[in-house]
Amino acid sequence: MPQSSAAKISTTKLIKLEWRFLTYGAMMSFWSSIGQTFFISLFSLEIRTELSLSHGEFGSYYAIATMISALTLFWLGKQADKLTVFHLSLITIISLTFSGIFFSFTSGIFTLICGLYLLRLFGQGMMTHVYSVAIARRYKAARGRALAITGMGINVAESVGPPVIVFMLNSMGWRQVWIIIPLIFFLSIAPFLSRLTQKTSFQEKIMMGSNDVLSKPKKIPDLKRRDLVKNVEFWIVILPIIAVPSFAITGILFHQIFLAGEKAVTLFDWSKYYAFYALTAILGAVLSGFLIDWVSARKTSFIGHTALMIGLVSLWLGEKTITLILFFSLFGLASGMIISNTNALLAEKYGTKWLGEIKAAAQPVTVGSSAISPILLGIMIDKGFGLTGIMLVLIFVSTYPVIASVIRFNFLKK
């Protein structure tokens, strides 16, 4: 198979030329962690204790907030096709800062749901949506590597976040943490946003379709949201590829305190294993980026999902320390590969002109799946299901996208 024209530019040169915009994407990716499940779940014990909630009740309220945020994102996500990257990013950053501070004032069920809704909408939702659409749109044949580089932000956050937050919780109240973190977030990115998001002459050449080394000869049709309704592949293959990892990964992260207990590991010791997660997530992102540019996101999408499935099996059946090392390593590899792959997959299949509304159509299903797993697994925990019951559900669900992607993209003709 001949190499794509992307091979004509090195990753080093790409970073040297585009370090500002890539830094913007990586920072947006990193700070989306404020609204991500792994981050919020670290406060689960304190919140459940203070509000007298069970695992299932907290999971239910989390699911309600997440589902409402998904419906909101269906409309809000289209703004990525209308507003400039700078303006939409600034609105999102200000909104997430407010959301974090608001969450620190949680005093009951209503404010809990409102706070979770805002964090999920602007953190997991818009922060990720805005930067990934912008990256996929500004870089074509180098899209895989650009998404991989910027996607490492969340991988770094997932590795350093847990031990830092656990340390902070041992030093101060959880409410104080939710005031300090949003302020650090705002000051670290907002003052530099204008310069970081400026469009470069390098990007202009690519977007104008010139014969630059990053231009791809293949024409991809630019589809709109209404076109997806008639696209069977979108419903049967694409959505499961995007949504299932969100279900599995969210379920694991949201109930990680319970899982750590089942493995007889303290939360602090559990958080130490995120170092393995960080290393393999970066490796996975880099590997995925090169595979996307040299092969395609379609033909390599099954690799990350396979790593996730094997990682879940290892967590379920393993007994010793090596099990946790293997699980976190495979978990990281899967996360690093899936993040960049899914963003590139939509651009490959449906073009970039209306990518904002295309992603906004897929996002509610993705976010919705991340809402279902906390409540489903939380109810299972409350009903006495142990590690085996939970892992069997996650493994069973995670098998489908592996099979679907292999058959559709590697064996069936277009």
N, C-alpha and C positions, 0 to 999 in steps of 0.2 A: 504494500500500500504506500503510495507516494506521500511524502510529508507535505503538510499544508504550508501555505506561505507564512504561517506564524513562526515556522522554524527559522525564518530568515532574520529574526530579531531575537537577541538573547534576553533572558530574563533580567540579567544585570543591566542591560541597556534600557529595558522597559522601566525598571525601578529608577535609574538615573534620570531619565527624561520625565517621568511622571510621578515622582516621589510625593509631591504635594497632594495630588488628588488621591493617590493610593493611601496616603496617611489619613486623609479625611475619611475614606471608607473604612480603614482599620479602626479608627477612633469611634466612628458611629457603630461599628460592629461590636467593639469592646464595651461601650457604654449601654448598648441595648440590653446588657446583662441586668440592669436595674429592674427591667420588667420581665426577665426570663425566670422560668420555673426554678432552676437550680439556686438562684439568688434568693427569691422569695421564700422557698422552702426552708432555708437556713433559719428563718424566724418562726417556723411552724410551731415549735414547742412553746415559745414565749407567748405567741398569739393564742394558741389553743388553751394554754393554762389561764391566761388573763381573761379570756372570753368564755371559758368553760365549754370548749368544743371538742368533739371526738374527731378521729381521723376522717370519718365519713362526712361529718357535718362541715368541717373545714374544706374538704375536697368538693363538697356540693356548692358551697358559696364561691369557691375558686372557679368551678365550672360555670356557674351562672355569670360571673363577671367576665370570664374568658369568652363565652358565647356571645354576650352582648358586644364585647369589643370586636369580635369577628364580624358581626353584622355591620357595625359602624365602619370597619375597615373596608367593607365591600364598596362603600361610597367614598370614603376618605382616600382610599388608595388611588383613585383615578386622578387625584390632584398631581400625581407625579408626571402626568402627561400635559399638565396645564401650567404649573408654577415652575420657576427656575429651581435648580438644585439648592442654591443658597437660601432662597426665601422659604422653601418647604422644609429644609433642614433646620433653619432657625426657629420656625414655628414649632417644629417637633421637639427641638432641644428645650425651648422655654416651657413647653407643655409637660415634658417629662420631668423637668426640674420641679415644677409646681406639683406634679403628681406624687413625687417622692416625699416632698415636705408635707403634703396633705396626708399621706399614709401614716406619718408619724403621729398624727392626731386621732388615729383610729380609737373609737371608744365603744363601739357596739357593732351589731350585725350590718346595719345600713351603711355606716361609714367604712366598714371593712369591705363590703361589696363595691362601694364607690371607689375606694382606694385601689382595690385590685383591678377594677375595670380600667381606670386611668393608667395604671402601670402596664397592664397587658396591652392596651391600645397603643400607647406611645412608646413603650419599651420594646417588647417583643414584636409588636406590629409595625409601627411607622418607622422606627429607627432602622430596622432591618430592611423594610420595604424601600425606603427612600434611597439608601446608599446602593443597594443591590441593583435597582432599576437603573440608577445613574451609571454604575460601573458597566453593567451589561450593554448599555446603550452607547457609551463612549469608546469602548474597546470591542472590536469585532473578532478577528482571528486570534487575538491575545486575550480573549474574554476569560478563558479558563484560568490562566495564570493570574490575571487581575482580580478575579473573584476569589481565587485561592489566597492571594496575598492579603486582601482586605478581610476575608472571612476568618483569618487567623486571630483577629481581634477578639472574637467571642471565645475562641479556644483558649487564648491567654487568660481572659476573664474567668473562664470556668476552672482554670487551674490555680490561679492566685486568689480568686475571690473567696472560696470557702475557708481556707485557713486564715485569711485576713479578717473576714467577718466573724469567725469563731473567736479569734483573738479580741476583736473589738467588743463582742458580746460579753466576754469575760472581764472587760475593763469598764464597761458603761452599759446603760440601759438600751434596749432595742430601739426606743424612740429617738434617742440621741443619734444613733447610727443613721437613721432615716432622715436626719437633718444634715448631717455632715457629708454623707456620700453624694446627695444631689448637688450640693454646693460645689464640691470638688469637681464633679462632672461638668457643671456649667462653666466654671472658670478655666477648665482644661481645654475646652473646645470652642466656646462661643466667641472669644476675642480673636481667634485665628480663622474663623469660618470663611470669611469673604475671600481671603487669599488662597486658602486651601481648595476652594471650589471653583476658582477661575478656570475657564476653558483655555486650553493651550493650543498653539498652532499645530502641534502634533495630533491632538484630538480632532481638530477641525478638518485636517486632511483625511482622516479615517472616516469621519461622519459624512464628508462630501463625496465619498466613494471614489477617491482618486486611486491611482495605481501605486499607492504607498505599499510598503512591504507588509502591512497588516491588513490589507483589503482582501476579502475572499471573493472569488469569482462566482460562487454559487449564490443565486438569488433566492432569498427566503421570503415567502409571502407574508405581508403584515396583516394579521388577522385581528379582529376586534372581539369584544366579549360575546356578542351575539353569535359569532361563528362557532364558539365552543359548544353551544347547545347541540349542534348537529354533528359534532366530532366525537365518534364513539371511542376512539383511542384516548381522548382526554379523560373520559369517565372511567374506563376500564383499566387503563395502564398508567397514564400520567398522574392522575390524582392520588391513587394508592402509593405510587413511588414518592410523592411529596408528603402525603398525610400520615402514612404508617410510621415512619421514623419519629415524627412529632408525637404520636401516640405513645410509642415505646419509650423514647428518651424522656418525655415529660413524666410518664408514670414512674420511671426509675428515680428521677431527680426529685420529684415532689415527695416521694415516700422514702427517700434515702435514709432518713433517721430510723425508720422501721427496718429497712433492709440491713443497715449496719447492726442493729440489735439482733436480727436473725442470724447474722454471721458472728455474733459475739465480739463486735468491734466498737469501740467508743467513737463518737462523732469526730473528735479531734484526730484520732488515728485514721479513721475513714477518710478524712479530708487530706491526709498526707499522700494518699494514693493518687490524688489529682495530678501529682508531678508526672506520673506515667501517662496520664491522660493528656497532659499538655504536650509532651514530647511526641506522642503518636498522632495527636490531632494536627500538629504542625506538619508532620511527615505526611499524613493523609491529605491535607490541603495542598501541599506541594505536588504530591503524586497525582492527585485528581486534576490539578491545574494543567499539568503537562499532558495527561491522558486526554483531557477535553480538547486541547489545542491540536494534538497530534492525531487523535482518533475521532472522538466525538463524545458528548455527554450521554448520548443515547446508548451507544454500545458499551460504555463503561459504568453505567449507572448501577448495575447489579453488584459491583465489587464492594462498595460501602455498605450496602444492605446485608450482604453476606457476612461481613465482619461484625455487624451489629448482632445478627442472629447467633453466630458462634460465641460472641461475648456473653450473650444472655444465657446460653447453655452452660458456659463455664461458671458463671455466677451461681447458677442453680445447683450444679452437680459437684463443684469443687469444695474442698474442705479446708485447705491450708492457705497460708499467706500467698503462695504462688498463684492461687485462684484469683485473688483480688488484683494482683499485678496483671494477670492475663486479662481479666475483665476490663479494668480501667484502660489497658493498652488497646484492646480491640474496640472498646467504647469510644476512645479518643480517635482512633483511626477511622471509625465509621462516621463520627461527627464531622471530622475534618473533611472527609471526602463528600459526604452527602450535602453539606451546606453549599459548597461551590457548584456541585453537580446539578442540584435541583434548580438553582438560579440560572445556570447556563442552559439547562434542558428546555425551559420555557422560551428562552430567546432563540434557541436553535429551531424549535418546532413552529413558533408563531410569530417570529420577527420582533423588532424592537420599537417600531413606531408607536404601537399602542400597548407596550409592555406593562405600563402602569396599571391599566384596567384589566389586562390579562392576569397579572399577578394578583390583583385585587379580587378577581373572580375565584382564583385558587386558594387565596389566603383564608377565607372563612372556613373552608373544609379543613385546611391545615390547622388553623387555630382551634377549630371545633374539635378536632381529634385530640388536641392537647388539653381540651376541657373535659373530654369524656374519661380519659384514663385516670386522673386524680380521683374523681368521684367513684368510678367503677372499682378501682383498686382499694380506695378508702373504705367502701362498703364491704368489700371482701375481707379487709383487715378487721373491721368491726365485727364481722360474722365469724371470725376465727380461722379464716383461711391463712395458711402459713406461706412460707417462701415457695413451696412447690406449686400451689394453686396459682399464685401471682405470676410466676415465671412461665408456667405453661400457657397462660393467656397471652403474655407478651411474645413468646416464641411462636405460637400459632399464628398470631396476627402478622408478625414480621416475616413469615415465610412467603406470603403472597407476592409482595413486590419483587422479591428475588426471582421467583418463577415467571411472573408476568413480564418483567423487563428482559430476561434472557430469551424467552420465546419470541416476544414482539420485535425486539431490536437486533437480535442476533441470528434468528432463524427465518422469520417471516419477511417476505419482500414488502417494500413500501406500497 
